[in-house]
Amino acid sequence: MKAYVTWFSGTGNSLWAAKQLAALLEAECVPMAHNQAQRVGPDTDSDLVVLVFPVYNHLIPYLVQRFIQQLPSLADKTIYAVCTYGDSPGVSLEYLQRRIAEKGGTLSGGFAVKMPYNYISPSGSLRSVFQPFRLREISPDTQEQLFAAAQEKLADIALYIKAGRRGTLETEYERIERLAERLNLRNTLQKRFWLHKAGYHGKTKMTSVECVQLMDAGFFTTEACMGCQTCARICPVHNISFANGKPHWSHRCEQCFACLQWCPAQALQFGTGTLDGKRYRQPAIRPEEMFLQPQ
């Protein structure tokens, strides 16, 4: 069975997981294009497709949704998915399952792999009045423990896929998530909260998954910016351009934080929550590997 593993990643966690799986499955490992004109998707002669991506807000990234939507029928493909998460997988795999079903396909199995958290989270400290959200620092020892556990789980996932097993779908907090969906909280309260947090105060009819594109309003650079353009090169959707030696964002954001986490000078910031926060990049991934992500 010809197979390939396709990935989307911001800080390298999902790319690392994808590379592990590709080696175990003897599969090609390719970045997940959201535009088929730039790279052919699972409508090739591959029989087995494994999607690897991070969990965003307990759902899937908007790029992954677009990737699925722009594909032809998936009825003749065997599809598995692996999501990497720092907090909870939520219902991301269930949400993905629905998107795949809309294209005539079936998600044969979905797995969640815990990795170091790499987004802002409530600070929970005395300074929370002035800095309610901060980058969460994960100690090197904890990172190593997570990587070791993830490696073991990925080996088990590869065996599951090789055996042709089906039916596993790893989710958490299903009742809470379904209640939020039933009350449309994601597209009302939650959407307004995060757009406000990012400094975007306009109105939009975009869904909560889509409106992450507008959250690049929260990014800015300090005087430490060297104009090296690493942020522009590492952005998976080519959302960043340079003018007068400074980056500018174009409202095509994925909120993957690749630009912020990979900035060599730590000059790139998001609101007030990252000014003194320790950056995170998957230590086994080189930035050059991330540059290969297509527009």
C-alpha positions as CSV (number, residue, x, y, z in Angstrom):
1,M,0.0,0.0,0.0
2,K,1.5,3.3,-1.1
3,A,1.3,5.8,1.7
4,Y,2.2,9.4,2.6
5,V,2.1,11.5,5.7
6,T,1.1,15.1,5.2
7,W,1.6,17.7,7.9
8,F,1.0,21.3,9.1
9,S,3.2,22.7,11.9
10,G,4.0,26.0,13.6
11,T,6.7,25.3,16.1
12,G,7.8,21.9,14.7
13,N,5.9,19.6,17.1
14,S,3.6,18.2,14.3
15,L,6.4,18.0,11.8
16,W,8.5,16.0,14.3
17,A,5.5,13.6,14.8
18,A,5.0,13.4,11.1
19,K,8.6,12.5,10.5
20,Q,8.4,9.8,13.1
21,L,5.3,8.3,11.6
22,A,6.6,8.5,8.0
23,A,9.8,6.6,9.0
24,L,7.8,3.9,10.8
25,L,5.3,3.5,7.9
26,E,7.9,3.9,5.2
27,A,5.9,6.7,3.7
28,E,6.6,10.0,2.0
29,C,6.4,13.0,4.3
30,V,5.1,16.2,2.7
31,P,3.9,19.6,4.0
32,M,0.1,20.1,3.8
33,A,-0.7,22.6,1.1
34,H,-3.9,24.5,1.3
35,N,-3.8,25.2,-2.5
36,Q,-3.8,22.2,-4.8
37,A,-2.3,24.2,-7.6
38,Q,0.9,24.3,-5.6
39,R,1.1,20.7,-4.5
40,V,-1.1,17.7,-5.2
41,G,-3.0,16.4,-2.2
42,P,-4.4,12.9,-1.4
43,D,-6.0,12.6,-4.9
44,T,-2.7,11.0,-6.0
45,D,-2.1,7.3,-6.3
46,S,-1.5,7.0,-2.6
47,D,-3.8,4.5,-0.9
48,L,-3.0,5.5,2.7
49,V,-3.0,9.1,3.9
50,V,-2.1,10.2,7.4
51,L,-2.9,13.8,8.4
52,V,-0.7,15.3,11.2
53,F,-1.6,18.7,12.7
54,P,-1.8,20.7,15.9
55,V,-5.0,21.3,17.9
56,Y,-6.2,24.9,17.9
57,N,-8.9,25.9,20.4
58,H,-9.9,22.2,20.7
59,L,-10.6,22.1,16.9
60,I,-8.5,21.9,13.8
61,P,-6.5,24.7,12.2
62,Y,-8.2,26.7,9.5
63,L,-5.5,25.6,7.1
64,V,-6.3,21.9,7.6
65,Q,-10.0,22.7,7.0
66,R,-9.2,24.4,3.7
67,F,-6.9,21.6,2.8
68,I,-9.7,19.1,3.1
69,Q,-12.3,21.3,1.4
70,Q,-10.1,21.8,-1.7
71,L,-9.6,18.1,-2.3
72,P,-11.8,15.9,-4.6
73,S,-13.6,12.9,-3.3
74,L,-11.8,11.0,-0.6
75,A,-14.0,7.9,-0.9
76,D,-11.1,5.7,-2.2
77,K,-8.6,6.7,0.4
78,T,-7.7,5.1,3.8
79,I,-7.3,8.1,6.1
80,Y,-5.9,8.4,9.6
81,A,-5.1,11.5,11.6
82,V,-2.8,12.4,14.4
83,C,-3.2,15.7,16.3
84,T,-0.6,17.1,18.6
85,Y,-1.8,19.1,21.6
86,G,-0.4,20.9,24.6
87,D,-3.6,21.2,26.7
88,S,-6.4,19.0,25.3
89,P,-7.3,17.4,22.0
90,G,-10.9,18.5,22.6
91,V,-13.1,17.4,19.7
92,S,-10.6,18.3,17.0
93,L,-10.6,14.7,15.5
94,E,-14.4,14.5,15.6
95,Y,-14.5,17.9,13.8
96,L,-12.0,16.6,11.2
97,Q,-14.1,13.4,10.8
98,R,-17.1,15.6,9.8
99,R,-15.0,17.5,7.2
100,I,-13.7,14.3,5.7
101,A,-17.2,12.9,5.5
102,E,-18.3,16.0,3.6
103,K,-15.7,15.0,0.9
104,G,-17.0,11.4,0.7
105,G,-14.3,9.9,2.9
106,T,-14.0,8.1,6.2
107,L,-11.6,8.8,9.0
108,S,-10.4,5.3,9.9
109,G,-8.7,6.4,13.1
110,G,-7.7,9.5,15.0
111,F,-5.1,9.8,17.7
112,A,-4.0,12.6,20.0
113,V,-0.3,13.0,21.0
114,K,0.6,15.3,23.9
115,M,3.5,17.7,23.2
116,P,4.9,20.9,24.9
117,Y,2.3,23.7,25.0
118,N,3.4,26.6,22.8
119,Y,0.6,29.2,22.8
120,I,-0.4,31.9,25.4
121,S,-2.4,30.8,28.4
122,P,-3.9,32.4,31.5
123,S,-0.9,33.5,33.7
124,G,-2.5,32.6,37.0
125,S,-0.2,34.9,38.9
126,L,-0.3,38.1,40.8
127,R,0.7,40.0,37.6
128,S,-2.5,38.7,35.8
129,V,-4.2,42.1,36.1
130,F,-1.6,43.6,33.8
131,Q,-0.6,40.4,31.9
132,P,-3.5,38.0,32.0
133,F,-2.1,35.7,29.3
134,R,1.5,34.6,29.0
135,L,3.6,32.1,27.1
136,R,3.7,28.9,29.2
137,E,7.3,27.8,30.0
138,I,7.8,24.0,29.8
139,S,11.0,22.9,31.5
140,P,13.6,20.9,29.5
141,D,13.0,17.8,31.7
142,T,9.3,17.9,31.1
143,Q,9.9,18.4,27.4
144,E,12.1,15.3,27.3
145,Q,9.4,13.3,29.1
146,L,6.8,14.4,26.7
147,F,9.0,13.5,23.7
148,A,9.7,10.1,25.0
149,A,6.0,9.3,25.7
150,A,5.1,10.7,22.3
151,Q,7.6,8.5,20.6
152,E,6.2,5.5,22.2
153,K,2.7,6.4,21.3
154,L,3.6,7.1,17.7
155,A,5.1,3.7,17.5
156,D,1.8,2.2,18.7
157,I,-0.1,4.3,16.2
158,A,2.1,3.1,13.4
159,L,1.4,-0.5,14.4
160,Y,-2.4,0.2,14.5
161,I,-2.2,1.7,11.0
162,K,-0.1,-1.2,9.6
163,A,-2.6,-3.7,11.0
164,G,-5.4,-1.9,9.2
165,R,-7.3,-1.4,12.4
166,R,-10.2,1.1,12.5
167,G,-12.5,2.9,14.9
168,T,-10.3,4.7,17.4
169,L,-11.1,8.4,17.8
170,E,-9.5,10.1,20.8
171,T,-11.4,13.1,22.2
172,E,-11.8,14.9,25.5
173,Y,-14.5,17.0,27.1
174,E,-17.1,15.9,24.5
175,R,-20.1,17.0,26.5
176,I,-18.7,20.5,27.2
177,E,-17.7,20.9,23.6
178,R,-21.0,19.8,22.2
179,L,-22.8,22.1,24.6
180,A,-20.7,25.0,23.4
181,E,-21.5,24.0,19.9
182,R,-25.2,23.7,20.6
183,L,-25.2,27.2,22.2
184,N,-23.0,28.6,19.4
185,L,-20.6,29.9,22.0
186,R,-17.6,29.5,19.7
187,N,-19.0,31.9,17.1
188,T,-20.2,34.4,19.7
189,L,-18.6,34.9,23.1
190,Q,-15.4,32.9,22.3
191,K,-14.8,34.5,19.0
192,R,-15.3,38.1,20.4
193,F,-13.0,37.3,23.3
194,W,-10.1,36.2,21.2
195,L,-10.4,38.9,18.6
196,H,-10.5,41.4,21.4
197,K,-7.4,39.8,23.0
198,A,-5.6,40.1,19.7
199,G,-6.5,43.8,19.4
200,Y,-9.0,43.4,16.5
201,H,-12.1,45.4,17.3
202,G,-13.9,45.3,14.0
203,K,-16.9,43.2,13.2
204,T,-16.7,40.0,11.1
205,K,-19.1,37.3,9.9
206,M,-16.2,34.8,9.8
207,T,-16.6,31.6,12.0
208,S,-14.4,31.1,15.0
209,V,-12.2,28.8,13.0
210,E,-11.9,31.3,10.2
211,C,-11.4,34.5,12.2
212,V,-7.9,33.5,13.4
213,Q,-6.9,35.2,10.1
214,L,-7.7,38.5,11.8
215,M,-5.8,37.8,15.0
216,D,-2.5,38.9,13.5
217,A,-3.6,42.4,14.6
218,G,-1.9,41.4,17.9
219,F,1.6,41.0,16.5
220,F,4.3,43.7,16.7
221,T,8.1,43.9,16.9
222,T,10.3,45.6,19.4
223,E,13.5,47.5,18.7
224,A,15.4,44.2,18.9
225,C,14.1,43.3,15.4
226,M,17.1,42.8,13.0
227,G,15.1,42.6,9.8
228,C,16.4,39.1,9.2
229,Q,13.0,38.1,7.7
230,T,13.0,34.7,9.5
231,C,9.3,35.3,10.4
232,A,8.3,35.8,6.8
233,R,10.2,32.7,5.6
234,I,8.8,30.5,8.3
235,C,5.1,31.6,8.0
236,P,3.3,28.6,6.5
237,V,0.7,30.8,4.7
238,H,3.1,33.6,3.6
239,N,1.2,36.1,5.6
240,I,4.2,38.3,6.4
241,S,5.9,40.8,4.1
242,F,8.6,43.4,4.9
243,A,8.6,47.1,4.4
244,N,11.2,49.5,5.7
245,G,12.9,46.6,7.3
246,K,9.9,45.7,9.5
247,P,7.3,42.8,9.2
248,H,3.7,43.5,8.2
249,W,0.8,41.0,8.5
250,S,-1.9,40.6,5.9
251,H,-4.8,39.0,7.7
252,R,-4.2,35.5,6.5
253,C,-3.0,34.3,9.9
254,E,-3.2,30.8,11.3
255,Q,-2.2,31.7,14.9
256,C,0.5,29.0,14.7
257,F,2.9,31.4,16.4
258,A,5.7,30.2,14.1
259,C,6.8,33.8,13.4
260,L,7.0,34.6,17.2
261,Q,8.5,31.3,18.4
262,W,11.2,31.1,15.7
263,C,12.3,34.8,15.8
264,P,16.1,34.5,16.6
265,A,16.0,37.9,18.5
266,Q,12.8,37.3,20.4
267,A,11.8,40.7,18.9
268,L,8.3,39.6,17.7
269,Q,5.5,39.9,20.3
270,F,1.8,39.2,20.6
271,G,-0.1,41.7,22.8
272,T,1.3,41.9,26.3
273,G,1.5,38.2,26.9
274,T,4.9,37.4,25.3
275,L,7.2,40.2,26.3
276,D,9.2,38.2,28.8
277,G,8.1,34.7,27.8
278,K,10.5,31.9,26.9
279,R,10.2,30.8,23.3
280,Y,9.7,27.2,22.2
281,R,10.7,25.4,19.1
282,Q,10.8,21.6,18.7
283,P,14.5,21.0,19.4
284,A,14.9,18.2,16.8
285,I,13.5,20.4,13.9
286,R,15.7,22.9,12.0
287,P,14.1,26.1,10.7
288,E,15.1,25.2,7.2
289,E,12.6,22.3,7.4
290,M,9.8,24.7,8.3
291,F,10.7,27.0,5.4
292,L,9.5,24.2,3.0
293,Q,5.9,24.7,3.8
294,P,4.1,25.9,0.6
295,Q,1.8,28.9,0.3
